[in-house]
Amino acid sequence: MKFDHVKGKTRIRSVVLGILLFLLVAVVGGATYLYKTYQSNLEPVSAVEVTHVFTVEPGATTGQIADKLKAKGVIKSDWAFEWYVRNNQLRDKIKAGTYILSESQSVPEIIDVIVEGKVATDLVTILPGKRIDQIKDDFIEQGFTSEDVDRAFSPDLYADHPALSEKPKDASLEGYIYPESFLKVASTTPEEIIRLALDETELRLTAELRQAITKQGMTLHQGITLASIIEREVHNDDDRAQVAQVFIKRLREGMKLESNATDDYAKLDPSYNTYDITSLPPGPISNVSESSLRAVAFPASTDWTYFVSGDDKTTHFSRTLQEHEANIEKYCTTLCGR
């Protein structure tokens, strides 16, 4: 019996050692695989030098930067980018600005450009909340001829572009030209820049976003129209989902939007006067950023009926007309003409 007991203990010890050895090999193997995957994801996306204009917004998190780089196809992996930044303690060294990045650059090379602040020059920048006439003027100031600019803004040139798949046939490109910076060289044409801007719009018009706008009871064109009003009404991205909730609630209850943002269009076309109509105007009033599009698709779960943008660009919400008038009196003494 003693022999059997010792033999049993030896067998158990062997099994335990075998399990531990297996786990050790698995851990080492897993760590080796993870490290190799990490290193592979730091390598360039392509050997071909395809360039992209990329903007690091002030205050953007590493995760937000990584997501945008991955969406543009500049890097292979968002998590590998974040790991590299964190492991090398580079987060606080990243500089806001617009950069020219290539798919042939590795993550360390891309980070080097951004950390050193090697911002791009010779760019055409389309700012958010701009009308087509304002964008045209900016193009002309960039050196394009007025004839080329007018020709480039013809919707017929882009009839097959997926970003315009739900745009009414007789509508202009208003609302669809995404605000972004684009590289301009001697051979660049206005049409090329507009196509790139439409490409950026299509990137934001995901299936998820399109479906969410439909669930709000709007067509995509109506969703972009409302997003353009929000774009010009609200200065703070964080407030846009709540403003979207206000407008959607008012539309559902048959109330007027009463948005000052539509005034410029309303001077030429009464159907844009949101102090008279109880619906959306027939089309967008400016281009839109992603935050405004997502605000319409995913409005806040609040229950406001009114809001006012204050003199200091803050937004103040209320449920009753009395509260709203008090907010105007308190926060909007200049912009509201008081």
Disulfide bonds with the S-S distance in Angstrom:
Cys332-Cys336 1.94
